[in-house]
């Protein structure tokens, strides 16, 4: 069975819990209670071996590494890379300027050959279609 790596925003965002319930494809969730070198090495291995690399960005994002990862993967593994952002995450909301930047990231992923999904339903539909092939 195909597997998707669930990258992107952490920080108590629940997008992973929501998508996992809907997936018909295997997945790797990199979120752990304590970030260690072992967890990091495991994440690198899973990213390398996954069939798909999903990066979901929400307004709870505090760091920028996931943006670098999705651009890097869209260059190195475009057919595997999927990008999506969620405008609202609980009380957190992206500003208009941040949305403009995220749309530019989405366009870049698309130009590089990756998949830019406009919402989580599109992500689930696309991944589940890949699971049945």
C-alpha positions as CSV (number, residue, x, y, z in Angstrom):
1,X,0.0,0.0,0.0
2,X,1.2,3.5,-0.8
3,X,2.3,5.7,2.1
4,X,2.1,9.5,2.6
5,X,4.4,11.5,4.9
6,X,2.4,14.1,6.9
7,X,4.6,17.1,7.1
8,X,3.8,20.7,7.9
9,X,2.5,22.6,10.9
10,X,2.6,21.0,14.3
11,X,2.1,23.3,17.4
12,X,-1.1,21.6,18.6
13,X,-2.8,21.8,15.2
14,X,-5.3,19.0,14.6
15,X,-5.1,18.8,10.8
16,X,-3.3,15.4,11.0
17,X,-6.0,13.9,13.3
18,X,-8.7,15.2,10.9
19,X,-7.0,13.8,7.7
20,X,-6.0,10.5,9.2
21,X,-9.6,9.6,9.8
22,X,-10.4,10.1,6.1
23,X,-7.3,8.4,4.5
24,X,-7.5,5.1,2.7
25,X,-3.7,5.2,2.3
26,X,-1.0,4.4,4.8
27,X,0.7,7.4,6.5
28,X,3.6,8.4,8.7
29,X,2.9,11.0,11.3
30,X,6.2,12.6,12.4
31,X,4.8,14.3,15.5
32,X,6.3,12.8,18.7
33,X,6.0,13.8,22.3
34,X,9.8,14.5,22.5
35,X,11.9,15.5,19.6
36,X,15.2,13.6,19.6
37,X,17.9,12.8,17.1
38,X,16.3,9.3,16.8
39,X,13.0,10.9,15.9
40,X,14.7,13.2,13.4
41,X,16.5,10.3,11.7
42,X,13.3,8.3,11.6
43,X,11.6,11.3,9.9
44,X,14.3,11.6,7.3
45,X,14.0,7.8,6.5
46,X,10.2,8.1,6.2
47,X,10.4,11.2,4.0
48,X,12.8,9.3,1.7
49,X,10.7,6.2,1.4
50,X,7.2,7.6,1.4
51,X,5.3,7.5,-1.9
52,X,3.9,11.0,-1.2
53,X,5.1,14.0,0.8
54,X,2.2,16.1,2.1
55,X,2.9,19.5,3.6
56,X,0.0,21.3,5.3
57,X,0.6,24.8,6.6
58,X,-1.7,26.4,9.1
59,X,-1.6,29.7,11.0
60,X,-0.3,27.8,14.0
61,X,3.0,27.5,12.2
62,X,5.8,29.3,14.2
63,X,8.8,28.1,12.3
64,X,9.5,28.1,8.5
65,X,11.3,24.8,8.0
66,X,8.2,23.2,6.4
67,X,8.1,25.8,3.7
68,X,11.8,25.0,2.9
69,X,11.0,21.3,2.9
70,X,8.1,21.6,0.5
71,X,10.0,23.7,-1.9
72,X,13.0,21.4,-1.7
73,X,10.9,18.3,-2.2
74,X,8.9,19.9,-5.1
75,X,12.3,20.4,-6.9
76,X,13.8,17.0,-6.0
77,X,10.6,14.8,-6.0
78,X,7.9,16.8,-7.7
79,X,5.6,13.8,-8.5
80,X,5.6,12.9,-4.8
81,X,5.0,16.4,-3.3
82,X,1.7,17.9,-2.2
83,X,1.2,21.3,-0.7
84,X,-1.9,22.7,1.0
85,X,-2.6,25.5,3.4
86,X,-5.5,26.1,5.7
87,X,-6.5,29.7,6.3
88,X,-8.0,29.1,9.8
89,X,-6.8,26.8,12.5
90,X,-8.9,27.3,15.6
91,X,-8.5,30.9,16.6
92,X,-5.4,31.4,14.5
93,X,-5.9,33.0,11.1
94,X,-3.4,34.0,8.4
95,X,-3.2,37.7,7.4
96,X,-3.9,38.8,3.9
97,X,-0.1,39.3,3.4
98,X,0.6,35.8,4.6
99,X,-2.0,34.3,2.3
100,X,-0.4,36.1,-0.6
101,X,2.9,34.5,0.3
102,X,1.4,31.1,0.7
103,X,-0.3,31.4,-2.7
104,X,3.1,32.2,-4.2
105,X,4.5,29.1,-2.5
106,X,1.7,27.1,-4.0
107,X,2.4,28.4,-7.4
108,X,6.0,27.6,-7.1
109,X,5.3,24.0,-6.0
110,X,2.9,23.7,-9.0
111,X,5.5,25.2,-11.4
112,X,8.1,22.7,-10.1
113,X,5.7,19.8,-10.9
114,X,4.2,19.2,-7.5
115,X,0.5,19.1,-6.5
116,X,-1.0,22.3,-5.0
117,X,-4.3,21.4,-3.3
118,X,-6.6,24.3,-2.5
119,X,-8.2,22.5,0.5
120,X,-8.0,19.4,2.6
121,X,-10.9,17.7,0.9
122,X,-8.9,17.9,-2.4
123,X,-5.9,16.4,-0.6
124,X,-7.9,13.5,0.8
125,X,-9.6,12.9,-2.6
126,X,-6.3,12.9,-4.5
127,X,-4.5,10.7,-2.0
128,X,-7.4,8.2,-1.7
129,X,-7.5,8.0,-5.5
130,X,-3.8,7.0,-5.5
131,X,-4.5,4.3,-2.9
132,X,-6.9,2.5,-5.1
133,X,-4.6,2.4,-8.2
